[in-house]
Amino acid sequence: MKRILVTNDDGVFSEGIKLLAQELKAVGKVTVVAPDREQSAAGHSLTLHRPLRMRQLEESVYSVDGTPTDCVNLAVLWLQKATPPDLVVSGINFGSNLGDDVTYSGTVSATFEGTLLGIPSIAFSQEVGENFSFDSAAAFARQFVEVLLEDPLPEDLLLNVNIPAGTIRGVRFTRLGKRMYKQVVVEKEDPRGRRYFWIAGTPEWQEEEGTDHEAVSSGLVSVTPLHLDLTDYRGLEQNPQWSRRLGRLAESLSL
Ligand code: MN
């Protein structure tokens, strides 16, 4: 039976992770290692400045007082060191993780960490809409993982899956969309007269065909393959003048 590590950023007690773990038990041997509290927007952060505590809550369920990235490290490099997981599954997040937002996402970052450790990884997020429910996302996740595990998975497999609110009308392979942030910094004053700030705003998306945002807003499950190599290969090829300039700079440097 395949070993599946389940984590998320909404915390070990969130409904989304419980349903995901429950559904995936039909597909493999599930171990849950997740933050002891909500860590949404934790990004790909790793805790290095203080010790981490892991607590066993029940059989195969552990909490860690750290980030989703910490959880994947503790699970793979310590708890399951002898028998590493075959797959890391993160989610189901309460709310979409689309386009430019994936780098903030603790849910998606847990899968970055899985991939860095050489384990195929998938993130699942559920769009928030009327009559919110994780049920169809959980059922979809089970069937999706079941199908994936039929074949051997490449170790750098990294998929970001977003499930639309309401009825699922299909599944589409997508690329990341572009957000035009109407992000604002709200300035207020606390009861002691000191200034504080709150980052707020509603995301708006560029309407572009083939993006994850377009798929989800059309009622389709969006599956975006990601990779961690942030190199701009087009930029590398298309900017010979840059390398000429760098060459001149190097010559003029007294090294
Ligand atoms: Mn979250």
Residues whose N, C-alpha, C, O or C-beta is under 5 A from the ligand:
A	BS01	MN	D9 D10 S40 N93 F94
